[in-house]
């Protein structure tokens, strides 16, 4: 009965949207309700039929690989725009996103899922080759975003997947430590080549009472807690 009532309710919402005198607010309310309905039915389908998991994963994999490939083309100058708009972050690939950090967040999620499928599923060798290819494209796209937070978050997610997914925990721990050492070396090289003013401007903003990233991090940590 709930499944049948929700589409009827959404139909009423759609009719009221066309009759509304405030299009902007009504559109926001309608999109929120439709998003909630999509989430509800997605959970219902996933709980009842496991084959939908393959469909959801396939869509995420294709979207992540496609956008990452687009970001690689942006990095090498083959594509100079974000779709039809001028890029607001010259020198940083963002795929179909305006902000490169958002692309890094998407790729961090999808890459962790792909690694989990490689470790935990019984995929065929051909499927595994496609997954490895997509993983490489997404890694390149992530690197070209130059998103430090996105890179660190992705490395943390991949480390958790490897530690949980590999049966030989000693090999898993060794792999994670090697990856962490490479990450530390990359950060060191980045700091050497980076403009020293980039670090000092955070401290200056903090001393002058301006809103700075350390203050944002403190607030975000409080929200998380």
RASULDA-V369453 format. One record per helix or strand of 2 or more residues. SS is the DSSP state (alpha for helix, beta for strand). FROM is the first residue (numbers start at 1). LEN is the number of residues. If there is no record, write none. Layout:
BEGIN
SS&FROM&LEN + SS&FROM&LEN
END
This chain:
BEGIN
alpha&2&18 + alpha&23&26 + alpha&51&25 + beta&81&2 + beta&85&2 + alpha&100&21 + alpha&125&21 + alpha&148&18 + alpha&169&25 + alpha&197&11 + alpha&213&12
END
